[in-house]
Every structure is written in structure tokens, then in C-alpha cells.
């Protein structure tokens, strides 16, 4: 079969064998794709240094006729998002976003809006440390892309919490200074926790730890 091309972000990688990797992508054209990078773990592989979590790249792959594990044939790295390698809070926020995307979406279904949402998040994390509002804003925008956005006008929320939710849902930016009031953030966090479980059945287990780290001393306080 002829090779197809795509532009995507690596959600995660895992070993397949001593020499090969399985690479999970979120792409603009095809949604979530899974590829095998044969020989990628060999020292002289052309894939060396081209594949890691949250690397953004153009790539080519050949579809499998028997499964959803396709063969990666070429990678042209566009942006490795180096800040994520040095800022643990940013990496944790990005990893949670990737888990949420994998849980809430079907494979090989075009998701251009969610792809752009992840692009915007990674670009924001490259410049500004994450906050709890960063994560909650990502969740609200992703729910909107899935057609599951909460009806904030009808939700039982205090005015300050509703205002924060509307700001995060409507803002063109992932990061929204000035920092919101901690009480409003905590209340919105509680609301979205229940909302996500109701609509998705469960939430990624790291959500609580990520948000707790961003609202305690030593993390981002806002």
C-alpha cells in the first residue's frame, strides 16, 4: 500500500521489542493513530531522537490491512517542545491532557479542533508555567469540542465560579491572567470532576494529583 502522510503530536511511546517502539499520535488529518517504528531503538536508527512524548512532527506511515497498528516509515521533527523536558509541572499537565484525549476519543476519527487545542496547550506551556486554571480551561474547551459542554447558565454554580468557567471556556488563550480566586478555582474543579465522570464514565487517575500540585505551595498557586 502507498504511504500516507500526516502532521501530528506524539501522545506517548512504549517499547514493542528490544528494537522497536509503538508510537501513539494525535494527528490533524486522521485523529488518533498508532504506529510501530521498527528498529527505532537501535543506535543507528533514522528514528533516533525523532520520537518522544509531545514531539510534533510530519510523518509517513503505511496502513496495516489486518489491525490498527500501522507502520511508521518517515519522521520529520518540527517541534520537540524542549521546555517540557525541564519543567515537571508542565510535563504533568501535558501528560494529563494526553490521557484525557485518549480516554474521550475514538481512534482514527478526525479531531481537528482537539488537535488544535493540544497544540495551543503545548505552545502555552512552552512560555508560561501551568496553573489549575490552565487544566480546567483545557477540559472546558475539550468538552465543547466533543459536544459535551456544560450549560453554565443552568448549572448550580456561584456567580464567581460561573464567571470563571465562562472566561476559561471563551478565552482564545489557554492561560488567562490575572489569576482567578482560589475558591472559585476549587469550586470549578469540583464541578468539572463530577461532570467529567458523568459524561465519560471515569477520569484519568492523575487528574487529582495534577490539580493538587498546581494549587499547593511549590506548584503554581493560581
C-alpha positions as CSV (number, residue, x, y, z in Angstrom):
1,X,0.0,0.0,0.0
2,X,1.2,3.5,-0.6
3,X,2.4,5.6,2.3
4,X,0.1,8.3,3.7
5,X,1.3,11.5,5.3
6,X,0.2,13.2,8.5
7,X,1.1,16.0,10.8
8,X,0.8,15.0,14.5
9,X,1.9,15.1,18.1
10,X,3.2,12.1,19.9
11,X,0.9,11.3,22.8
12,X,3.2,8.5,24.2
13,X,5.6,5.9,23.2
14,X,6.2,2.4,24.6
15,X,8.6,-0.4,23.7
16,X,7.3,-3.2,21.4
17,X,10.5,-5.2,21.4
18,X,14.2,-4.7,22.1
19,X,14.5,-2.8,18.8
20,X,11.0,-1.3,18.1
21,X,8.6,1.3,19.5
22,X,4.8,1.7,19.4
23,X,4.0,5.4,18.9
24,X,0.6,6.8,19.7
25,X,-0.2,10.0,17.8
26,X,-2.8,12.7,17.7
27,X,-3.0,14.0,14.1
28,X,-4.8,16.8,12.4
29,X,-5.9,14.6,9.5
30,X,-6.7,11.3,11.0
31,X,-7.3,11.8,14.7
32,X,-5.6,9.3,16.9
33,X,-3.2,6.9,15.2
34,X,-1.0,4.1,16.4
35,X,2.2,3.2,14.6
36,X,5.1,0.9,15.0
37,X,8.5,2.4,14.5
38,X,10.5,-0.7,13.5
39,X,14.1,-0.6,14.7
40,X,13.6,2.8,16.4
41,X,15.6,1.7,19.5
42,X,18.7,0.7,17.5
43,X,21.6,3.1,18.0
44,X,21.8,4.0,14.3
45,X,18.1,4.1,13.5
46,X,16.8,7.1,11.4
47,X,14.1,7.4,14.1
48,X,16.6,8.1,16.9
49,X,15.9,11.5,18.5
50,X,12.8,11.9,16.5
51,X,10.2,10.2,18.7
52,X,9.2,11.2,22.3
53,X,6.1,12.3,24.1
54,X,4.8,15.6,22.8
55,X,7.2,15.9,19.8
56,X,5.3,17.5,16.9
57,X,6.3,16.1,13.5
58,X,5.3,15.4,9.9
59,X,5.4,11.7,9.3
60,X,4.6,9.0,6.8
61,X,3.0,5.6,7.5
62,X,1.7,2.6,5.7
63,X,-1.6,1.3,6.9
64,X,-2.0,-2.3,8.1
65,X,-4.6,-4.4,6.4
66,X,-5.1,-6.5,9.5
67,X,-5.0,-4.2,12.5
68,X,-4.9,-0.6,13.7
69,X,-1.2,-0.8,14.2
70,X,0.4,0.9,11.2
71,X,4.0,1.0,10.1
72,X,5.9,4.3,10.5
73,X,8.2,4.9,7.6
74,X,9.4,8.5,8.0
75,X,9.5,11.3,10.6
76,X,10.4,14.9,10.1
77,X,10.6,16.6,13.5
78,X,9.0,20.1,13.7
79,X,9.0,20.9,17.4
80,X,10.3,18.8,20.4
81,X,8.8,21.2,23.0
82,X,12.1,21.2,25.0
83,X,10.6,23.1,28.0
84,X,8.6,20.0,28.8
85,X,11.8,18.2,29.5
86,X,12.9,20.7,32.2
87,X,9.6,21.8,33.7
88,X,7.9,18.9,35.6
89,X,4.7,20.7,36.2
90,X,4.3,21.5,32.5
91,X,5.0,17.8,31.6
92,X,2.4,16.6,34.1
93,X,-0.2,18.9,32.7
94,X,0.6,17.9,29.2
95,X,0.5,14.2,30.2
96,X,-2.9,14.6,31.8
97,X,-4.2,16.3,28.6
98,X,-3.0,13.4,26.5
99,X,-4.6,10.9,28.8
100,X,-7.9,12.7,28.7
101,X,-7.8,12.9,24.9
102,X,-7.1,9.1,24.6
103,X,-9.9,8.3,27.0
104,X,-12.5,10.6,25.5
105,X,-12.0,10.0,21.8
106,X,-12.2,7.2,19.2
107,X,-9.2,6.1,17.2
108,X,-8.8,7.2,13.6
109,X,-11.6,9.7,13.8
110,X,-10.6,13.2,12.6
111,X,-10.4,15.6,15.5
112,X,-9.0,18.9,14.1
113,X,-10.5,21.0,16.9
114,X,-9.0,18.8,19.6
115,X,-5.7,18.7,17.8
116,X,-5.5,22.5,17.7
117,X,-6.5,22.6,21.4
118,X,-3.5,20.4,22.2
119,X,-1.2,22.5,20.0
120,X,-2.3,25.6,21.8
121,X,-1.8,24.0,25.2
122,X,1.8,22.9,24.4
123,X,2.6,26.3,23.0
124,X,1.3,27.9,26.2
125,X,3.3,25.5,28.4
126,X,6.4,26.4,26.4
127,X,6.2,30.0,27.7
128,X,4.2,30.1,30.9
129,X,4.1,27.7,33.9
130,X,0.7,25.9,34.1
131,X,-1.9,26.7,36.7
132,X,-5.0,24.9,37.8
133,X,-7.0,27.3,35.5
134,X,-4.9,26.1,32.6
135,X,-6.0,22.5,33.2
136,X,-9.7,23.4,33.8
137,X,-9.7,25.6,30.8
138,X,-8.4,22.8,28.6
139,X,-11.1,20.5,30.0
140,X,-13.9,23.0,29.2
141,X,-12.7,23.6,25.7
142,X,-12.3,19.9,25.1
143,X,-15.8,19.2,26.3
144,X,-17.0,21.8,23.9
145,X,-15.2,20.1,21.0
146,X,-16.8,16.8,22.0
147,X,-20.3,18.4,22.0
148,X,-20.5,17.9,25.8
149,X,-20.0,21.5,27.1
150,X,-21.9,22.1,30.4
151,X,-24.8,24.5,30.3
152,X,-23.2,27.1,32.6
153,X,-26.4,29.2,32.7
154,X,-28.3,26.3,34.2
155,X,-25.5,24.8,36.3
156,X,-25.7,25.3,40.1
157,X,-22.7,27.4,40.4
158,X,-21.9,30.5,42.4
159,X,-21.7,33.7,40.3
160,X,-17.9,33.9,40.6
161,X,-17.5,30.3,39.6
162,X,-19.8,30.7,36.6
163,X,-17.9,33.8,35.6
164,X,-14.6,31.9,35.8
165,X,-16.0,29.0,33.8
166,X,-17.3,31.3,31.1
167,X,-14.0,33.1,30.9
168,X,-12.0,29.9,30.6
169,X,-14.4,28.4,28.0
170,X,-14.5,31.5,25.8
171,X,-11.0,32.8,26.1
172,X,-8.8,32.4,23.0
173,X,-5.8,31.7,25.2
174,X,-5.1,28.7,27.4
175,X,-3.6,30.9,30.1
176,X,-5.8,33.7,31.4
177,X,-4.2,36.3,33.6
178,X,-4.9,37.7,36.1
179,X,-5.0,34.6,38.3
180,X,-8.6,33.7,39.5
181,X,-9.6,33.5,43.1
182,X,-8.5,30.1,44.6
183,X,-12.0,29.5,46.0
184,X,-13.5,29.8,42.5
185,X,-10.9,27.5,41.1
186,X,-11.6,24.9,43.7
187,X,-15.3,25.0,43.2
188,X,-15.0,24.8,39.4
189,X,-12.6,21.9,39.8
190,X,-15.2,20.1,42.0
191,X,-17.9,20.7,39.4
192,X,-15.9,19.5,36.4
193,X,-14.7,16.4,38.3
194,X,-18.3,15.2,38.7
195,X,-19.3,16.4,35.2
196,X,-16.4,14.5,33.5
197,X,-17.2,11.3,35.4
198,X,-20.9,11.6,34.5
199,X,-20.2,12.1,30.8
200,X,-17.1,10.0,30.3
201,X,-17.7,7.3,32.9
202,X,-14.3,7.9,34.5
203,X,-11.5,10.3,34.5
204,X,-7.7,9.8,34.2
205,X,-6.3,8.8,37.6
206,X,-3.7,11.5,37.5
207,X,-6.2,14.4,37.4
208,X,-6.4,14.9,41.1
209,X,-2.6,14.8,41.6
210,X,-2.0,17.3,38.8
211,X,-4.6,19.8,40.0
212,X,-3.4,19.4,43.7
213,X,0.2,20.1,42.7
214,X,-0.9,23.3,40.9
215,X,-2.8,24.6,43.9
216,X,-0.4,24.0,46.7
217,X,2.9,25.8,47.7
218,X,5.7,24.7,45.4
219,X,3.4,24.4,42.4
220,X,1.7,27.2,40.5
221,X,-0.6,28.9,43.0
222,X,-3.3,30.0,40.6
